[in-house]
Amino acid sequence: MLSTWCVTPLVAQREDSVVVARRVVAATSLAAKEYAAGVAPNGGRVVAPQEVEEAGQFLDAALLDVPSLPRPVRAAADTGLRALRAMIDRHAPPDSVGHRAAILVQRIAAAVGGALEPFPLQPPSLARGEVVYREQCIQCHGATGRGDGPKSKQLTGPPPADLGDTAGLAGVSPVDMYRKIAIGVAGTGMPEYAEALSPEDRWALTTYIATLRAAPGMAGEGEGWYAAQCASCHGATGRGDGPLAATMSVRPPALADLAVQARFSDDDLVQLILHGRPGTPMPGFARTLDPGAVRAIVAFLRVLPTAERQHGRPSPTAAVFSEVRSKIDSAVARRSDKMAFDAYLTFEQVETAVRAHNAALAGELEDAFATFRARAAAGAAPDELQACRARLLSGLERAERLVADQTSSANLFTESFVLMLREGFEAILIVAALMTFLARAGAMERRRDVAKGAWLAVAASVVTAAVIEMLFQITPGQRDALEGATMLVATAVLFYVSYWLLSKIEVAKWNAFVKGRMEDALSTGSSFALGSVAFLAVYREGFETILFYKALLTSAGSAQGGGGTVAVAAGVAAGAIGLVVIYLAINRFGVKIPLRPFFGVTSAMLYYMAFVFAGKGIADLQEGGLVRTTVLDWAPRVPVLGIYPTVESLALQGLLLAALLFAVVWLQRRRLIAAAERRPSFP
C-alpha cells in the first residue's frame, strides 16, 4: 500500500511534467515561427510588429511554466527562454532564433523521455472537426473562418484570425495550428483548449481549419492533378510508394500520414511540388504546373490524412515506422551517421509508446541505433552496416506490432461469435445424436449415462480453463512464449477441425460417424462406455473452445480502443443467444439445420482463424526471443490476416496454404471415387 501511495504521485507528476513540457515546446516553437514572419531575414528590421509582439508573448507565457518542468531541465529552459527573449528584443536574425529554439526544444524533449507531438493513432475526422469548430470557434471566427463571427466585434485587442487567408497562413503548418489551439495566443481573445478538447478533437479541428483556405471543389480538382503529376513518386494513396520511389536513394515523404504531413506548411508543400526535394531525384513541376494547379494539389493533400480518405489504411504511427525504415536505408546507402541520427530522431516519435509496452525492447533499439550511428561515423564496411540494419529492422518489426498493429474489435466479435456458435452447436448436435440413437435402439433407460458423461465433460472443461489461466499467471516471465505456443497449438487444432468438418460435410457420413461410436459402446453393455462416448465428445469441444478463446484473447490485447476483451465477451454472449435460438427452433418447431452449408461456412472461418493465429503465434514467440525475426523488405504487412513481413511467420502460413490445397484436392478425389463406386455398372 505504501508503494502505491508513493508511485501514484510520481506517475501523476510525470504526466503533469509532460503536459507542461508540451506547452513550453509549443510556445517556444511558435515564438520562433511568429518572429520569422515579423523580422527581415538578416535581422534588424521589423516588417510585421504584431508578429514580433506575439513571439515575445509566447516566450513570456513559456517562462511562467518553467518551474513545473522536470528539475534537470528547468535551469536550461529558463536560460534558453530568456536568451531567446533578448534575441527578439534586439531583432536578431530569424535563423539564429530558430536554431536556438530548436536546441532548447530538443533538450526539453530529451528530459521528458521522448517526442512531444501527440499525434493521434487514428486519422482525424473532418466531420468531427467541423462539429468541434461549430461548437468552439464559430462565434469568433465565423462560419467560413473569416474572423467575422458574432463575438468578433466584442473582443478587445486584435480581431480573430482570418482562417481563410491563404497568403497569411502559408507559413503555418498543421503542427503550428495545433499548438495554437492547445495553448492559445497571448494578447488576443484566443483561449487555450488543452483542457477543453482532447488531442483527437484538436487534430480533427486542425485538419478542418486547413480546408477553410480552399475554394469548394478545389481538393477534388487537386486529386486529378496529383494523380497525373505526383502519384508516380508519392504513390496513388500518398504513402511514398509510387513506381519511381524504389529507384530513389531517399524515399518520398508519406504525405497521407498526419505525422509526416503535419510538419509541412503550405509554403513547404508548394516548394516540394514545384522544385522537388533538393539532393534527391524527386522531380519538380515548376515548368508544367500553373499556380492554380499547385494550390489545388495542396488542398487535396490537406484532406489526404483524414479518416474520410483513410479507410483501412495504416495509422500515423505506422507511417512513423515506415519513415524510420526509409531513413535507415538512406543511411546505409550513403554510409552517413547524420542520416542514422535522423532515423533515430524519427523513431523518438514512437519511442515513448514502445517503452510503455516493452521497456527492454525500447532499450535494445536505442542501443542498436547508437551502434549503427557509431559504425557509420567510423566508415564501416557495407556488410557491417547491413548487419546493423538487419538488427534494427528486426527490433522495429517487433515494436510496430506492439504500438501500431491493431486488431479490429468487429473482427474479434465475429470470430468469438462463430467459435461459440460452432463449438456449442456441435456439442448439442453430438449429444442429440447420441440420445436419438439410444431411442431408436430401444435403450431409452441408457440416456442418463450419456447425460452424466456430457455434464462431467462440462465440469472438466471449466477445470481445464482454470488450470490454463493459472499456468499463465504463475509464469509471467514466460508469457510471450506461452501465448505464442497457445496460438500455434490452436492453429494446428483449428486446421484439423476445419479439415475434419469438411470430411464430415455429408449428412450420411456424419450419421455413420455417430452410429459407429454408439454401436461400439452399446455392444459392451457398460454404462461407463456410454458415458465416456458423451464425455470425450463434449470434452473435446470444451477443450477446443478453451484453447481457441485463449488464443483469441491473446490477439485481443491489440484491439482498437482497448476493447478487445469486451468484443470477445460480446461474441460469447451473442453466440450463447444463438445457441438458445437454435435449440428452441429444433425442439419446439422441428426446424432442420442444413448441416452441409453450416459446416462449410464454419470450416472456412476456422481456417481463416488458423491462418491468423499462425502469424500471430510466431510473432509472440519472436517477442519472447524464442524465434528469430528475419525481416523481408518486399513482404506485405496485413495484421488483420496475421501477415507480417518475416521469413518465419510467412513460412508457416505458406505451409498452411499448401496443406489446405492438399486437403481440398484429397477430399475432392475421395468424393469422386465414392461417386464412381455408387454408379450402377452395366454389363
GUBA-412124 format. One line per field, with one value per residue (C-alpha): residue in one letter; x, y, z. Coordinates in nm, 2 decimals. Each point is the difference from the previous one (the first is absolute). Layout:
N
resn <- (a, ...) $
X <- (X, ...) $
Y <- (Y, ...) $
Z <- (Z, ...) $
# end
This chain:
683
resn <- (m, l, s, t, w, c, v, t, p, l, v, a, q, r, e, d, s, v, v, v, a, r, r, v, v, a, a, t, s, l, a, a, k, e, y, a, a, g, v, a, p, n, g, g, r, v, v, a, p, q, e, v, e, e, a, g, q, f, l, d, a, a, l, l, d, v, p, s, l, p, r, p, v, r, a, a, a, d, t, g, l, r, a, l, r, a, m, i, d, r, h, a, p, p, d, s, v, g, h, r, a, a, i, l, v, q, r, i, a, a, a, v, g, g, a, l, e, p, f, p, l, q, p, p, s, l, a, r, g, e, v, v, y, r, e, q, c, i, q, c, h, g, a, t, g, r, g, d, g, p, k, s, k, q, l, t, g, p, p, p, a, d, l, g, d, t, a, g, l, a, g, v, s, p, v, d, m, y, r, k, i, a, i, g, v, a, g, t, g, m, p, e, y, a, e, a, l, s, p, e, d, r, w, a, l, t, t, y, i, a, t, l, r, a, a, p, g, m, a, g, e, g, e, g, w, y, a, a, q, c, a, s, c, h, g, a, t, g, r, g, d, g, p, l, a, a, t, m, s, v, r, p, p, a, l, a, d, l, a, v, q, a, r, f, s, d, d, d, l, v, q, l, i, l, h, g, r, p, g, t, p, m, p, g, f, a, r, t, l, d, p, g, a, v, r, a, i, v, a, f, l, r, v, l, p, t, a, e, r, q, h, g, r, p, s, p, t, a, a, v, f, s, e, v, r, s, k, i, d, s, a, v, a, r, r, s, d, k, m, a, f, d, a, y, l, t, f, e, q, v, e, t, a, v, r, a, h, n, a, a, l, a, g, e, l, e, d, a, f, a, t, f, r, a, r, a, a, a, g, a, a, p, d, e, l, q, a, c, r, a, r, l, l, s, g, l, e, r, a, e, r, l, v, a, d, q, t, s, s, a, n, l, f, t, e, s, f, v, l, m, l, r, e, g, f, e, a, i, l, i, v, a, a, l, m, t, f, l, a, r, a, g, a, m, e, r, r, r, d, v, a, k, g, a, w, l, a, v, a, a, s, v, v, t, a, a, v, i, e, m, l, f, q, i, t, p, g, q, r, d, a, l, e, g, a, t, m, l, v, a, t, a, v, l, f, y, v, s, y, w, l, l, s, k, i, e, v, a, k, w, n, a, f, v, k, g, r, m, e, d, a, l, s, t, g, s, s, f, a, l, g, s, v, a, f, l, a, v, y, r, e, g, f, e, t, i, l, f, y, k, a, l, l, t, s, a, g, s, a, q, g, g, g, g, t, v, a, v, a, a, g, v, a, a, g, a, i, g, l, v, v, i, y, l, a, i, n, r, f, g, v, k, i, p, l, r, p, f, f, g, v, t, s, a, m, l, y, y, m, a, f, v, f, a, g, k, g, i, a, d, l, q, e, g, g, l, v, r, t, t, v, l, d, w, a, p, r, v, p, v, l, g, i, y, p, t, v, e, s, l, a, l, q, g, l, l, l, a, a, l, l, f, a, v, v, w, l, q, r, r, r, l, i, a, a, a, e, r, r, p, s, f, p) $
X <- (0.00, 0.28, 0.16, -0.33, -0.02, 0.36, -0.03, -0.33, 0.12, 0.31, -0.20, -0.23, 0.30, 0.16, -0.33, -0.02, 0.36, -0.06, -0.31, 0.20, 0.29, -0.23, -0.13, 0.35, 0.11, -0.31, 0.05, 0.37, -0.05, -0.29, 0.21, 0.27, -0.26, -0.17, 0.33, 0.12, -0.32, 0.05, 0.37, 0.21, 0.22, 0.32, -0.15, -0.01, -0.31, -0.35, -0.25, -0.30, 0.00, -0.30, 0.18, 0.31, -0.22, -0.18, 0.34, 0.10, -0.34, 0.05, 0.34, -0.14, -0.27, 0.26, 0.21, -0.29, -0.01, 0.37, -0.04, -0.22, 0.24, 0.21, 0.27, 0.30, -0.11, -0.14, 0.32, 0.08, -0.36, 0.00, 0.34, -0.10, -0.33, 0.15, 0.27, -0.27, -0.19, 0.32, 0.06, -0.35, 0.03, 0.32, -0.16, 0.26, -0.01, -0.30, 0.23, 0.20, -0.32, -0.14, 0.33, 0.01, -0.37, 0.06, 0.28, -0.21, -0.29, 0.23, 0.14, -0.35, -0.11, 0.30, -0.08, -0.35, 0.10, -0.12, -0.18, -0.26, -0.23, -0.31, -0.11, -0.32, 0.01, -0.31, -0.03, -0.19, -0.35, -0.10, -0.37, 0.10, 0.22, -0.29, -0.21, 0.27, 0.05, -0.37, -0.01, 0.32, 0.12, -0.29, -0.11, 0.34, 0.13, -0.33, -0.16, 0.27, 0.29, 0.04, 0.01, -0.34, -0.20, -0.27, 0.25, 0.29, -0.10, -0.03, 0.36, 0.27, 0.34, 0.07, -0.30, -0.03, 0.23, -0.13, 0.03, -0.08, 0.30, 0.21, 0.29, 0.00, 0.00, 0.23, 0.29, -0.21, 0.02, -0.28, 0.23, 0.02, -0.37, -0.05, 0.23, -0.19, -0.32, 0.16, 0.16, -0.19, 0.16, 0.11, -0.12, -0.31, -0.34, 0.12, -0.03, 0.19, -0.19, 0.24, -0.24, -0.33, 0.08, 0.16, 0.31, -0.21, -0.26, 0.28, 0.15, -0.35, -0.05, 0.35, -0.07, -0.34, 0.15, 0.25, -0.29, -0.14, 0.28, -0.12, -0.29, -0.28, 0.10, 0.37, 0.11, -0.18, 0.18, 0.33, -0.06, 0.01, 0.32, 0.15, -0.07, 0.15, 0.31, 0.08, -0.12, 0.30, 0.22, -0.24, -0.23, -0.37, -0.09, 0.28, 0.20, 0.33, 0.00, -0.05, 0.17, 0.29, 0.05, 0.19, 0.26, 0.07, 0.28, -0.24, -0.36, -0.27, -0.18, -0.32, -0.23, -0.31, 0.12, -0.08, 0.33, 0.19, -0.22, -0.08, 0.35, -0.03, -0.15, -0.18, 0.32, 0.20, -0.25, 0.01, 0.38, -0.01, -0.24, 0.18, 0.36, 0.00, 0.23, 0.35, 0.27, -0.23, -0.12, -0.36, -0.10, -0.17, -0.28, 0.08, -0.02, -0.31, -0.24, -0.16, -0.06, -0.37, 0.09, 0.26, -0.25, -0.25, 0.26, 0.07, -0.37, -0.02, 0.30, -0.16, -0.29, 0.21, 0.08, -0.36, -0.22, -0.23, 0.28, 0.18, -0.24, 0.21, 0.33, 0.29, 0.00, 0.24, 0.19, 0.06, 0.11, 0.27, 0.14, 0.00, 0.18, 0.26, 0.07, 0.03, 0.26, 0.19, 0.02, 0.13, 0.26, 0.13, 0.00, 0.20, 0.19, -0.11, 0.00, -0.21, -0.28, 0.03, -0.05, -0.30, -0.15, 0.03, -0.16, -0.29, -0.02, -0.03, -0.35, -0.11, 0.27, -0.21, -0.29, 0.24, 0.16, -0.34, -0.07, 0.35, 0.28, 0.26, -0.08, 0.02, 0.34, 0.11, -0.10, 0.18, 0.32, -0.05, -0.04, 0.31, 0.21, -0.13, 0.09, 0.34, 0.09, -0.12, 0.22, 0.30, -0.04, -0.10, -0.02, -0.33, -0.04, 0.03, -0.25, -0.24, 0.04, -0.09, -0.30, -0.12, 0.01, -0.19, -0.27, -0.05, -0.05, -0.22, -0.22, -0.07, -0.05, -0.25, -0.21, -0.02, -0.11, -0.14, -0.16, -0.35, -0.25, -0.35, -0.26, -0.26, 0.23, 0.04, -0.37, -0.07, 0.27, -0.13, -0.36, 0.09, 0.21, -0.27, -0.27, 0.19, 0.15, -0.32, -0.21, 0.23, -0.02, -0.38, -0.01, 0.22, -0.20, -0.33, 0.12, 0.11, -0.34, -0.18, 0.20, -0.08, -0.37, 0.01, 0.20, -0.27, 0.24, -0.18, 0.11, 0.36, -0.05, 0.10, 0.35, 0.04, -0.12, 0.24, 0.29, -0.09, -0.03, 0.33, 0.16, -0.14, 0.15, 0.33, 0.01, -0.05, 0.29, 0.22, -0.07, 0.10, 0.32, 0.11, -0.07, 0.20, 0.29, 0.01, -0.02, 0.28, 0.24, -0.01, 0.36, -0.10, -0.32, 0.11, 0.11, -0.32, -0.22, 0.19, -0.01, -0.37, -0.07, 0.20, -0.17, -0.33, 0.11, 0.06, -0.33, -0.19, 0.14, -0.07, -0.36, -0.06, 0.12, -0.20, -0.32, 0.06, 0.04, -0.33, -0.18, -0.24, -0.29, 0.04, 0.36, -0.09, -0.27, 0.23, 0.27, -0.24, -0.16, 0.34, 0.11, -0.33, -0.02, 0.34, -0.11, -0.33, 0.17, 0.20, -0.32, 0.20, -0.14, 0.36, 0.05, -0.32, 0.09, 0.35, -0.12, -0.20, 0.28, 0.27, -0.22, -0.10, 0.33, 0.17, -0.23, 0.07, 0.37, 0.00, -0.22, 0.24, 0.30, -0.15, -0.13, 0.34, 0.16, -0.27, 0.04, 0.38, -0.06, -0.26, 0.27, 0.07, -0.36, -0.09, -0.10, 0.10, -0.34, 0.12, -0.11, -0.34, -0.04, 0.08, -0.24, -0.27, 0.06, -0.03, -0.33, -0.14, 0.11, -0.17, -0.32, 0.03, 0.03, -0.31, -0.18, 0.12, -0.10, -0.35, -0.03, 0.09, -0.19, -0.31, -0.05, 0.17, 0.23, 0.27, 0.34, 0.17, 0.32, 0.18, 0.00, 0.05, 0.31, 0.13, -0.02, 0.14, 0.29, 0.10, -0.02, 0.21, 0.26, 0.02, 0.05, 0.27, 0.18, -0.01, 0.10, 0.30, 0.14, -0.07, 0.13, 0.33, 0.00, -0.05, 0.29, 0.21, -0.09, 0.11, 0.33, -0.07, -0.02, 0.22, -0.15, 0.13, -0.17, -0.08, -0.01, -0.23, -0.26, -0.34, -0.13, -0.36, -0.06, -0.37, 0.12, 0.29, 0.24, 0.33, 0.31, 0.22, 0.13, -0.11, -0.37, -0.04, 0.16, -0.26, -0.29, 0.13, 0.01, -0.37, -0.09, 0.17, -0.18, -0.33, 0.05, 0.10, -0.30, -0.25, 0.15, 0.00, -0.36, -0.11, 0.18, -0.17, -0.34, 0.05, 0.11, -0.30, -0.23, 0.15, -0.06, -0.37, -0.07, -0.17, 0.22, -0.14, 0.12) $
Y <- (0.00, 0.24, -0.07, 0.09, 0.33, 0.08, -0.10, 0.16, 0.36, -0.07, -0.12, 0.30, 0.23, -0.15, 0.04, 0.36, 0.07, -0.14, 0.22, 0.31, -0.10, -0.02, 0.34, 0.15, -0.17, 0.12, 0.36, 0.00, -0.14, 0.24, 0.29, -0.08, -0.03, 0.32, 0.19, -0.13, 0.14, 0.34, 0.08, 0.03, -0.31, 0.19, 0.13, 0.36, 0.11, -0.08, -0.06, -0.11, 0.14, -0.21, -0.33, 0.11, 0.10, -0.34, -0.17, 0.18, -0.09, -0.37, 0.01, 0.19, -0.27, -0.28, 0.16, -0.02, -0.38, -0.06, -0.08, -0.29, -0.16, -0.30, 0.11, -0.09, 0.23, 0.30, 0.20, -0.06, 0.09, 0.32, 0.10, -0.09, 0.17, 0.32, -0.01, -0.03, 0.29, 0.21, -0.10, 0.10, 0.34, 0.08, -0.13, -0.27, -0.20, -0.24, -0.30, 0.04, 0.03, -0.31, -0.20, 0.10, -0.09, -0.34, -0.08, 0.09, -0.22, -0.30, 0.04, 0.01, -0.30, -0.20, 0.10, -0.15, -0.31, 0.03, 0.19, 0.26, 0.01, -0.21, -0.11, -0.20, -0.38, 0.03, 0.24, 0.32, 0.04, 0.31, -0.06, 0.01, 0.30, 0.19, -0.08, 0.12, 0.31, 0.09, -0.07, 0.19, 0.24, 0.12, 0.28, 0.18, -0.13, -0.02, -0.27, 0.02, 0.08, 0.37, 0.13, 0.16, -0.20, 0.16, 0.04, 0.14, 0.36, -0.04, -0.11, 0.24, -0.01, -0.15, -0.14, -0.38, -0.14, -0.05, -0.37, 0.02, 0.23, -0.21, 0.23, 0.09, -0.37, -0.13, -0.04, -0.16, -0.38, -0.21, -0.06, 0.37, 0.03, -0.29, 0.17, 0.33, -0.19, -0.17, 0.30, 0.29, 0.33, 0.24, 0.36, -0.10, -0.14, -0.35, -0.23, -0.32, -0.33, -0.25, -0.07, 0.05, -0.22, -0.34, -0.04, -0.19, 0.29, 0.25, -0.18, -0.04, 0.37, 0.07, -0.20, 0.16, 0.35, -0.08, -0.06, 0.35, 0.15, -0.20, 0.09, -0.25, -0.28, 0.09, -0.32, -0.21, 0.19, -0.05, -0.37, -0.02, 0.21, -0.21, -0.33, 0.14, 0.16, -0.13, -0.36, -0.14, 0.10, 0.04, -0.29, 0.00, 0.02, 0.23, -0.27, 0.10, -0.33, 0.10, -0.20, 0.25, -0.01, -0.33, 0.16, 0.30, 0.01, 0.18, -0.11, 0.28, 0.11, -0.19, 0.30, -0.20, -0.04, 0.28, -0.05, 0.08, 0.25, 0.21, 0.13, 0.16, 0.34, 0.10, 0.17, -0.32, -0.20, 0.25, -0.02, -0.38, 0.00, 0.27, -0.09, -0.36, -0.10, 0.16, -0.26, -0.28, -0.12, 0.12, 0.22, 0.34, 0.14, 0.37, -0.01, -0.21, 0.11, 0.35, 0.16, -0.11, -0.36, 0.01, 0.15, -0.27, -0.27, 0.15, 0.01, -0.37, -0.09, 0.17, -0.24, -0.31, -0.09, 0.02, -0.29, 0.06, -0.10, -0.25, -0.29, -0.30, 0.18, -0.01, 0.24, 0.29, -0.21, -0.26, 0.29, 0.10, -0.36, 0.01, 0.33, -0.14, -0.30, 0.23, 0.22, -0.31, -0.11, 0.34, 0.00, -0.34, 0.11, 0.31, -0.13, 0.31, 0.03, 0.32, -0.19, -0.28, 0.26, 0.15, -0.35, -0.02, 0.34, -0.12, -0.31, 0.22, 0.09, -0.35, -0.10, 0.10, -0.22, -0.29, 0.04, 0.00, -0.34, -0.15, 0.19, -0.26, 0.02, 0.38, -0.03, -0.26, 0.23, 0.30, -0.21, -0.11, 0.36, 0.11, -0.29, 0.08, 0.37, -0.08, -0.25, 0.23, 0.29, -0.24, -0.08, -0.36, -0.24, -0.05, -0.35, 0.13, 0.27, -0.26, -0.20, 0.31, 0.06, -0.36, 0.03, 0.33, -0.13, -0.31, 0.22, 0.25, -0.28, -0.12, 0.35, 0.09, -0.30, 0.13, 0.36, 0.02, -0.33, 0.00, -0.29, 0.11, -0.04, -0.09, -0.29, -0.12, 0.01, -0.20, -0.26, -0.04, -0.03, -0.27, -0.20, 0.00, -0.09, -0.27, -0.17, 0.02, -0.12, -0.29, -0.10, 0.02, -0.19, -0.28, -0.04, 0.02, -0.26, -0.23, 0.03, -0.06, -0.31, -0.14, 0.06, -0.18, -0.29, -0.04, 0.10, 0.30, -0.08, 0.05, 0.37, 0.08, -0.14, 0.23, 0.30, -0.07, -0.03, 0.34, 0.19, -0.15, 0.13, 0.35, -0.01, -0.13, 0.28, 0.26, -0.15, -0.01, 0.37, 0.08, -0.20, 0.16, 0.35, -0.09, -0.11, 0.34, 0.18, -0.20, 0.04, 0.37, 0.00, -0.26, 0.17, 0.07, -0.36, -0.14, 0.23, -0.09, -0.37, 0.02, 0.17, -0.25, -0.29, 0.17, 0.03, -0.37, -0.09, 0.25, -0.13, -0.36, 0.08, 0.20, -0.31, -0.23, 0.20, 0.00, -0.38, -0.03, 0.25, -0.26, -0.08, -0.38, 0.01, 0.19, -0.25, -0.29, 0.15, 0.04, -0.34, -0.18, 0.15, -0.09, -0.35, -0.07, 0.13, -0.18, -0.33, 0.00, 0.06, 0.23, 0.32, 0.13, -0.06, 0.19, 0.29, 0.01, 0.04, 0.31, 0.12, -0.02, 0.16, 0.29, 0.05, 0.02, 0.28, 0.16, -0.02, 0.13, 0.29, 0.09, -0.02, 0.21, 0.27, 0.02, 0.06, 0.25, 0.19, 0.01, 0.17, 0.22, 0.18, 0.23, 0.08, 0.36, 0.20, -0.27, -0.16, -0.34, -0.20, 0.17, -0.09, -0.37, -0.01, 0.16, -0.27, -0.27, 0.15, 0.03, -0.36, -0.13, 0.18, -0.15, -0.35, 0.05, 0.11, -0.31, -0.23, 0.15, -0.01, -0.37, -0.12, 0.22, 0.05, -0.30, 0.22, -0.20, 0.17, -0.04, -0.17, 0.02, 0.39, 0.04, -0.22, 0.16, 0.35, -0.08, -0.20, 0.31, 0.22, -0.24, -0.02, 0.38, 0.01, -0.27, 0.21, 0.31, -0.19, -0.14, 0.34, 0.14, -0.30, 0.03, 0.37, -0.07, -0.25, 0.26, 0.25, -0.26, -0.04, -0.37, 0.04, 0.23, 0.30, 0.01, 0.29, -0.01, 0.35, -0.10, -0.19, 0.16, 0.08, -0.09, -0.03, -0.09, -0.32, -0.06, 0.07, 0.16, 0.05, -0.26, -0.33, -0.20, 0.10, -0.01, -0.34, -0.15, 0.17, -0.12, -0.35, 0.04, 0.11, -0.30, -0.23, 0.16, -0.06, -0.36, -0.06, 0.15, -0.21, -0.32, 0.04, 0.08, -0.31, -0.21, 0.13, -0.07, -0.36, -0.05, 0.14, -0.24, -0.29, 0.09, 0.00, -0.31, -0.22, -0.14, -0.32) $
Z <- (0.00, 0.09, -0.34, -0.17, 0.19, -0.11, -0.36, -0.08, 0.06, -0.19, -0.30, 0.02, 0.03, -0.31, -0.19, 0.11, -0.10, -0.34, -0.05, 0.12, -0.23, -0.29, 0.08, 0.03, -0.32, -0.19, 0.12, -0.08, -0.35, -0.07, 0.12, -0.25, -0.28, 0.08, 0.04, -0.34, -0.16, 0.17, -0.06, -0.31, -0.08, 0.10, 0.32, 0.12, -0.20, 0.12, -0.28, 0.21, 0.35, 0.11, -0.08, 0.20, 0.29, -0.01, 0.00, 0.32, 0.16, -0.08, 0.17, 0.30, 0.04, -0.02, 0.27, 0.24, -0.05, 0.06, 0.38, -0.10, -0.24, 0.10, 0.24, -0.22, -0.28, 0.20, 0.01, -0.37, -0.10, 0.20, -0.14, -0.36, 0.01, 0.14, -0.26, -0.27, 0.15, -0.01, -0.37, -0.09, 0.18, -0.20, -0.32, -0.07, -0.33, 0.00, -0.10, 0.32, 0.21, -0.17, 0.06, 0.37, 0.04, -0.17, 0.24, 0.30, -0.13, -0.04, 0.36, 0.14, -0.20, 0.12, 0.36, -0.01, -0.19, -0.36, -0.26, 0.10, -0.29, 0.10, -0.35, 0.01, -0.06, -0.22, -0.29, 0.09, -0.13, -0.20, 0.11, 0.36, -0.06, -0.14, 0.30, 0.24, -0.21, 0.02, 0.38, 0.09, -0.28, -0.21, 0.24, -0.05, -0.33, -0.19, -0.21, -0.27, 0.23, -0.11, 0.35, -0.02, 0.25, 0.23, 0.29, -0.22, 0.05, 0.38, 0.04, 0.13, -0.17, -0.35, -0.19, -0.04, -0.27, -0.35, -0.03, -0.37, -0.07, -0.24, -0.01, 0.37, 0.11, -0.28, 0.25, 0.28, 0.01, 0.16, 0.29, 0.06, -0.02, 0.24, 0.25, -0.03, 0.07, 0.30, 0.17, -0.14, -0.12, 0.26, -0.03, -0.21, 0.07, -0.11, 0.31, 0.06, -0.06, 0.14, 0.29, -0.19, -0.31, -0.02, -0.22, -0.25, -0.02, -0.03, -0.30, -0.16, 0.04, -0.14, -0.31, -0.05, 0.03, -0.28, -0.24, 0.06, -0.21, -0.31, -0.23, -0.04, -0.23, 0.01, 0.18, -0.27, -0.27, 0.18, 0.01, -0.38, -0.02, 0.28, -0.19, -0.32, 0.14, 0.35, 0.03, -0.18, 0.29, 0.30, -0.09, -0.09, 0.37, 0.11, 0.18, -0.16, -0.19, -0.37, -0.28, -0.01, 0.38, -0.01, -0.24, 0.24, 0.26, 0.23, 0.02, -0.06, 0.32, 0.07, -0.03, 0.08, 0.36, 0.24, 0.20, -0.32, -0.18, 0.31, 0.01, -0.34, -0.04, -0.32, -0.12, 0.07, -0.21, -0.28, -0.01, 0.00, -0.29, -0.20, 0.06, 0.13, 0.29, -0.01, -0.01, -0.12, -0.34, 0.09, -0.29, 0.02, -0.22, -0.02, -0.38, -0.04, 0.27, 0.03, 0.35, 0.00, -0.05, 0.28, 0.24, -0.09, 0.07, 0.34, 0.07, -0.09, 0.21, 0.31, -0.01, -0.08, 0.36, 0.12, 0.11, -0.29, -0.24, 0.22, 0.00, 0.10, -0.04, 0.25, 0.29, 0.04, 0.24, -0.28, -0.22, 0.25, 0.00, -0.38, 0.00, 0.24, -0.23, -0.29, 0.18, 0.11, -0.36, -0.11, 0.28, -0.11, -0.37, 0.08, 0.30, 0.18, 0.38, -0.03, -0.18, 0.26, 0.27, -0.20, 0.00, 0.38, 0.04, -0.21, 0.22, 0.31, -0.11, 0.09, 0.26, 0.30, -0.12, -0.06, 0.34, 0.16, -0.15, 0.02, 0.17, -0.09, -0.37, 0.01, 0.16, -0.25, -0.29, 0.16, 0.02, -0.36, -0.12, 0.20, -0.15, -0.35, 0.03, 0.15, -0.28, -0.27, 0.15, 0.01, -0.38, 0.06, -0.30, -0.18, 0.14, 0.36, -0.06, -0.15, 0.32, 0.20, -0.23, 0.04, 0.38, -0.01, -0.24, 0.22, 0.31, -0.19, -0.13, 0.36, 0.12, -0.27, 0.09, 0.35, -0.07, -0.35, -0.10, 0.13, 0.00, -0.11, 0.28, -0.27, -0.11, 0.35, 0.06, -0.32, 0.08, 0.36, -0.12, -0.26, 0.25, 0.26, -0.25, -0.18, 0.31, 0.19, -0.29, -0.06, 0.36, 0.00, -0.33, 0.13, 0.32, -0.19, -0.25, 0.29, 0.16, -0.33, -0.06, 0.34, -0.06, -0.33, 0.15, 0.27, 0.28, 0.14, 0.35, -0.10, -0.07, 0.35, -0.05, -0.31, 0.20, 0.29, -0.24, -0.17, 0.33, 0.13, -0.32, 0.06, 0.36, -0.13, -0.26, 0.28, 0.20, -0.31, -0.06, 0.36, -0.03, -0.32, 0.14, 0.31, -0.21, -0.17, 0.34, 0.17, -0.29, -0.09, -0.12, -0.27, -0.10, -0.36, -0.05, 0.15, -0.21, -0.31, 0.07, 0.08, -0.33, -0.20, 0.17, -0.07, -0.37, -0.02, 0.16, -0.20, -0.32, 0.10, 0.10, -0.32, -0.20, 0.22, -0.05, -0.37, 0.00, 0.19, -0.21, -0.14, 0.24, -0.08, 0.11, 0.32, 0.09, -0.07, 0.23, 0.29, -0.05, -0.01, 0.33, 0.17, -0.13, 0.14, 0.34, 0.01, -0.10, 0.33, 0.21, 0.22, 0.15, 0.01, -0.37, -0.09, 0.24, -0.14, -0.35, 0.11, 0.23, -0.27, -0.27, 0.22, 0.17, -0.34, -0.08, 0.34, -0.03, -0.35, 0.11, 0.29, -0.22, -0.28, 0.24, 0.18, -0.34, -0.10, 0.33, -0.06, -0.34, 0.17, 0.19, -0.30, -0.08, -0.09, 0.30, 0.24, -0.04, -0.12, 0.31, -0.01, -0.37, 0.08, 0.29, -0.21, -0.26, 0.26, 0.12, -0.36, -0.07, 0.31, -0.10, -0.35, 0.16, 0.20, -0.32, -0.19, 0.29, 0.02, -0.38, -0.01, 0.30, -0.01, -0.37, -0.15, -0.21, -0.18, -0.01, -0.34, 0.11, -0.34, -0.03, 0.38, 0.00, -0.32, 0.13, 0.34, -0.15, -0.21, 0.31, 0.21, -0.27, -0.01, 0.37, -0.03, -0.25, 0.22, 0.31, -0.19, -0.08, 0.35, 0.18, -0.17, 0.08, 0.37, -0.01, -0.17, 0.27, 0.26, -0.18, -0.07, -0.38, -0.22, -0.17, -0.36, -0.18, -0.37, -0.15, -0.28, 0.21, 0.08, 0.35, 0.05, 0.38, -0.05, -0.17, 0.23, -0.29, 0.11, -0.22, 0.16, -0.15, 0.31, 0.00, -0.37, -0.02, 0.24, -0.18, -0.33, 0.15, 0.10, -0.35, -0.15, 0.26, -0.09, -0.37, 0.07, 0.22, -0.25, -0.29, 0.22, 0.11, -0.35, -0.12, 0.27, -0.10, -0.37, 0.09, 0.22, -0.27, -0.25, 0.23, 0.05, -0.38, -0.13, -0.21, -0.33, -0.15) $
# end
